[in-house]
Amino acid sequence: AIVEEAARRSGLKLSGRIEEGLSVFASEIDIRRLVNNVLTNAERYGKTPGNELAEVDIACYREGSEVKIEMADRGIGVPETEFERMLRPFTRMDNARGQANGSGLGLAIVSRIAKRYRGRVRLENRESGGFVVSVSFPAAKSRKSS
């Protein structure tokens, strides 16, 4: 549902791969905020030169004992030396990503939400171009009916 809502955003073209039946112990509001913050960044900074819409690939899947949410844009990426700094409040990578707007809180909020639920955030650049935000949470045990 959260991804479907995000797909209606005017500045994004989303494609997704979402596994069924995944769950984590986290507030839906927090997960919604996490996804929206990453997508807002992608909408602002993740456009391929010459395109009006930012293209974002979203994947949500189980890996071992974790549920991973990956959101990858197709923009110009970010210097790896700046990854750690980007998770701090009031940090914007305007020079690297080509624009100067926003508060610089988006990824700091994503990091805080992940930590609140014993999760973690990983940032990386795509080999094909773009920026990837990957958030991992401990998977909730599925409820089986007896």
C-alpha positions as CSV (number, residue, x, y, z in Angstrom):
1,A,0.0,0.0,0.0
2,I,2.8,2.4,0.8
3,V,4.5,1.8,-2.5
4,E,1.2,2.1,-4.4
5,E,0.7,5.5,-2.7
6,A,4.2,6.6,-3.7
7,A,3.6,5.5,-7.3
8,R,1.0,8.2,-7.6
9,R,3.6,10.9,-6.9
10,S,3.8,13.2,-10.0
11,G,7.6,13.4,-10.1
12,L,8.4,9.7,-10.0
13,K,8.3,6.7,-12.3
14,L,8.4,3.6,-10.0
15,S,9.1,0.0,-10.7
16,G,8.9,-2.5,-7.9
17,R,9.6,-6.0,-6.8
18,I,7.7,-6.6,-3.5
19,E,7.7,-10.1,-1.9
20,E,4.4,-11.1,-0.3
21,G,3.9,-11.8,3.4
22,L,6.8,-9.7,4.8
23,S,6.5,-8.0,8.1
24,V,8.7,-6.1,10.6
25,F,8.0,-4.8,14.1
26,A,7.7,-1.1,13.2
27,S,5.0,1.6,13.0
28,E,3.3,1.9,9.6
29,I,3.6,5.7,10.0
30,D,7.4,5.4,10.5
31,I,7.8,3.1,7.5
32,R,5.7,5.4,5.4
33,R,7.8,8.4,6.5
34,L,11.0,6.4,5.7
35,V,9.9,5.5,2.2
36,N,8.6,9.0,1.5
37,N,11.8,10.7,2.6
38,V,13.9,8.5,0.3
39,L,11.5,9.1,-2.6
40,T,11.5,12.8,-2.0
41,N,15.3,12.8,-2.3
42,A,15.0,10.7,-5.5
43,E,12.4,13.1,-6.9
44,R,14.7,16.1,-6.3
45,Y,18.1,14.7,-7.1
46,G,17.7,11.3,-8.9
47,K,16.7,12.3,-12.4
48,T,18.6,11.0,-15.3
49,P,19.9,14.1,-17.2
50,G,17.2,15.1,-19.8
51,N,14.3,13.3,-18.1
52,E,11.5,15.1,-16.3
53,L,10.7,12.2,-14.0
54,A,13.0,10.4,-11.6
55,E,13.0,6.7,-12.2
56,V,13.2,4.7,-9.0
57,D,13.4,0.9,-8.6
58,I,12.0,-0.4,-5.3
59,A,12.6,-3.8,-3.9
60,C,11.3,-5.3,-0.7
61,Y,12.4,-8.8,0.1
62,R,13.5,-11.2,2.9
63,E,17.2,-12.0,3.2
64,G,18.0,-14.4,6.0
65,S,16.5,-13.0,9.2
66,E,16.0,-9.5,7.8
67,V,13.6,-7.6,5.6
68,K,15.2,-5.3,3.2
69,I,13.8,-2.2,1.5
70,E,15.9,-0.9,-1.4
71,M,15.2,2.2,-3.3
72,A,17.5,3.1,-6.2
73,D,17.3,6.1,-8.5
74,R,19.1,6.6,-11.8
75,G,20.6,10.0,-11.1
76,I,24.3,10.9,-11.0
77,G,25.0,9.4,-7.6
78,V,26.9,10.7,-4.7
79,P,30.6,10.6,-3.8
80,E,31.3,7.6,-1.6
81,T,33.3,9.8,0.8
82,E,30.0,11.7,1.6
83,F,27.9,8.7,2.5
84,E,28.4,8.8,6.3
85,R,27.9,12.6,6.4
86,M,24.6,12.3,4.5
87,L,23.0,10.4,7.4
88,R,23.6,13.3,9.7
89,P,21.0,16.1,10.1
90,F,21.1,19.2,7.9
91,T,23.4,17.7,5.3
92,R,22.7,18.2,1.7
93,M,24.8,17.1,-1.2
94,D,23.8,19.9,-3.5
95,N,27.1,20.0,-5.4
96,A,27.1,16.3,-5.9
97,R,23.4,16.0,-6.8
98,G,23.0,19.2,-8.8
99,Q,20.3,21.2,-6.8
100,A,20.1,23.3,-3.7
101,N,16.7,22.7,-1.9
102,G,15.4,20.7,1.0
103,S,16.4,20.8,4.7
104,G,19.0,18.1,4.7
105,L,17.0,16.0,7.1
106,G,15.6,13.2,4.8
107,L,18.3,10.6,5.2
108,A,18.9,11.5,8.9
109,I,15.3,10.7,9.6
110,V,15.6,7.5,7.6
111,S,18.6,6.5,9.7
112,R,16.8,7.4,13.0
113,I,13.7,5.4,12.1
114,A,15.9,2.4,11.1
115,K,17.8,2.5,14.4
116,R,14.5,2.8,16.4
117,Y,13.6,-0.7,15.2
118,R,17.1,-2.2,15.3
119,G,17.6,-1.7,11.6
120,R,20.4,-0.2,9.6
121,V,20.8,1.9,6.5
122,R,23.3,1.3,3.7
123,L,24.1,3.8,1.0
124,E,25.8,3.0,-2.3
125,N,26.0,4.1,-5.9
126,R,24.7,1.9,-8.7
127,E,27.2,0.6,-11.2
128,S,24.8,1.7,-14.0
129,G,24.4,5.2,-12.4
130,G,22.3,6.3,-9.6
131,F,22.0,6.2,-5.8
132,V,20.8,3.4,-3.7
133,V,19.3,3.6,-0.2
134,S,18.9,0.1,1.4
135,V,17.2,-0.3,4.8
136,S,17.3,-3.6,6.7
137,F,15.0,-4.5,9.6
138,P,14.8,-7.7,11.7
139,A,12.0,-9.7,10.2
140,A,9.0,-10.3,12.4
141,K,8.1,-13.9,12.9
142,S,5.1,-14.8,10.7
143,R,1.9,-15.8,12.4
144,K,0.8,-19.3,11.5
145,S,-2.7,-20.4,12.2
146,S,-2.9,-23.6,14.2
